[in-house]
Amino acid sequence: MSTDERGDRRKHQIVRNEALFREVNERVVEVAANYVVTETESAVDFTCECGRTECSETMLMTIARVRGDSRTRDPFRGRPAA
């Protein structure tokens, strides 16, 4: 496999990881919205959406912030993938 092919595979894996964790976080919002006191004050742990396979970081954010990021079409919530 050439270097270009490995690079392309890595890029595709990063995109898949970002999409998977974005989906997980969207589900967290759905579930947490039923339990938090307010969407602007109660913080919930969300999974980093950076796409790095070795990343397992979480971020404490309000549901309002996560929903706001989605509305502004923020490409991911997390640190940039390398």
N, C-alpha and C positions, 0 to 999 in steps of 0.2 A: 504494500500500500504506500502510495506516495505521500509526501508531506502535505500537499494540497488536499488530498483525500482525507487524511487524518484531521486536518484543520476544519474541513467541511463537516466531518462527522461530529467533531467537538462542538461546532456552532449549532448544529441541529440538536444535539443533546442538551445544550444550554437552553435553547428555545423550548424544548419539551419540558425540561425541569421548571422553567419559569411559568409555563402554562399550567403545569400540574400544581405547583404551590399557589398560584393565583386562584385556581379552582378550590383548593383546600381552604384558603383564606375566605373566599366568598361563602363557602359553607359555614365556616366559623361565624361569620357575620350573621347569617340566617339563624343559627342556633343561639348565639350570644344575645341577639336582639330580644329574645324572649326572656332573658334573665337579668340583664343589666338594668340599673336604676334609670340612668339617662344615657343616651348615645353620645353626648358631648362630654360627660364627666367620668364615666366608668371605663377604665382601660382593660383591654383584653390582650393576651399574648397572640401574636400572629407570626407565622413562619416567614422567614426571609425568602424573597422571590428572586434572589440574584442569579440563580441557575447553576451555581457552583455545586458540583456533586458532593464535595466535602463539607459544605456549609450546613450547619444545623442551628444557626442562630435564630432567636425569636426576638420580636420587637413588641414592646408594650405600647399600644395605640388605642385611641378611642374608635368606636365604630364610625362616628361622624368623620373622623380623619380618613379612615380607609375608604368610606363611600365617597368622600371628597376627592381622593386620589383617583378613583375610578372615573368620576365625572370629568376630571381634567385630563383624562387619558394618560396618566403617568404610566410609562411602560412597565414599571415594576416597583415594588416596595421592597427596598433592601439595598445592599451595597452592589455596585456594578460588577458584572462578571468580567473576568479577565480573558 
